[in-house]
Amino acid sequence: MSDVFKALAHPARRQILEVLKTGPKSAGEIAEAFNLAKPTLSGHFAKLREADLISAEPDGTTIYYTLNVSVLEEAMLKFMETMKLAGRIG
């Protein structure tokens, strides 16, 4: 779980997840939303994949990335438990 929180700690990675909320995107489509060098963006993709927050699906020479919502939900629940927010009634 610490890999997930480390991955989420960087604002660019959180933005990548935001872009992927609407569905799978190619690396090129995601890159259009950022002013980052391709190697930098690839490093962010790698961290997100290591944390299992995204998956990569090659299609010929194109890689499509998909948000892994279940891992993100699990991380948020863990965070809420840690902060003692789970189960509270507003």
N, C-alpha and C positions, 0 to 999 in steps of 0.2 A: 504493500500500500504506500510505502514511503516514495517509491518510484513515481506513483501517480501524483502525489503532492509536489514532488520536485519538478515534475513536468509542468504542472499547473502554475508553478511559481513564476514563470516567465510570461510577460504580457503578450509577446508574439505568439506563443503557443496557445494561449487562451483565445487569441484572435483567430488562429487557424481553426480551432474547435468551433468558434462562432460561424466561420465561413462554411464549415461542414454540416452545420445544423440543418441546412436546407437540402442536403443530400450529397451523394458522392461527387467529387470534383477531381479533375486531373491536376497534376502538380502544376501545370501551366496556368490553369484557371485560378488556383490558389495564389500562385505567384503574382498574378495581376493585382491582387488586393494589397500587396506589400511592396515596400521600397527597400528590399533586402537582396543581397547577392545570392545567387543560386546555391553556392556551398553553405551559406548561413542558413538558408531555408531548409536545405537537405538535412542539416544538423538538427533543426527543430523537428522535422518529420521523424528523424531517427529516435529522438527522445520520446516523442509521443507514441511511436510504435513500441519502444522498449517498455513503456508504461501500459501498453495495451489499450491506450485511449483511442487510437486509430488503427485501421488495418489498411494494407496496401495490396492492390490487385493489379498486376500487370496486364496490359492488353496491347500486344505488339510492343511498340517502343514507348507507349504511354503508360504511366502508372496512375491509377485512380485510388484516391483515399476516401475512406468511409469512417465516420464517427462511430465508436463503440459505446453506445449509450449506456449499456448495462454496467460497464466499468466506471463510467462517470457517476452514475446513480449510486453505485456502491460506495464510491469515495465520498460523495456528499452525505450519505447516511452515516458513514463512519465519522465524518467531521461533525455532524450534528450530535452524534452520541458523545463524542469527545467534549464538545462544548455544552453538553447536557441540554440540548435543544429538542432532541427526539422525544415525542410523546407529550410535550407540553401543550396545554390548551391555552390559547391566546387570551 
